């Protein structure tokens, strides 16, 4: 067995881990041998999944929390500290969107998107830093979006928050490299998830999306999860400060 592709004895915190890409990430990390601390807002769904994972022999902890609320990150990491005492991997996956023209956004919508997509990850990184440093092999991965790389008609605020995550990954990668912490981002295009479903069920919008995707199809959550998991493995030990697009070639297609 090549241990470079395993996560045995690694402990990972995953936000937004009960649906879509987050759920796929949790399953991929568990399959590679990691223990997972699962976080989501829906407590009923979270507890149901934790029970199922444990019944299948996996080591999983769970906590319902709204990480968009100020201070939630510190409270969450205190829970991780109390239950595990250590942390090797932080996956900042939680995110949301409100699609509308820029002039139509309200200030409360701006705050909600900023807090959920950007501030939550920033605060979690701050709070997780001591545990990741103590690990000496810490890995942070932001699940962002190609909307942070180019225009995608998903809304200016969403794109702004995702672009900020890419820059945050670069800054933390350099600042924390000496502490043994790697920081990267994975930027998906449209993926079959509950968040994307309202868009993908619109035939006209789906046709436009596929027309801009060289591979000619919508991505799968498992394909994003594979990239995230890879960045956490020892095999990716010299990769940091990078944003990897999982987009079927969309961002590479100039004309």
Beta strands, then each sheet from edge to edge (+ up, - down):
strand 1: 11-15
strand 2: 35-40
strand 3: 60-64
strand 4: 89-92
strand 5: 138-143
strand 6: 181-188
strand 7: 243-246
sheet 1: 3+ 2+ 1+ 4+ 5+ 6+ 7+
end
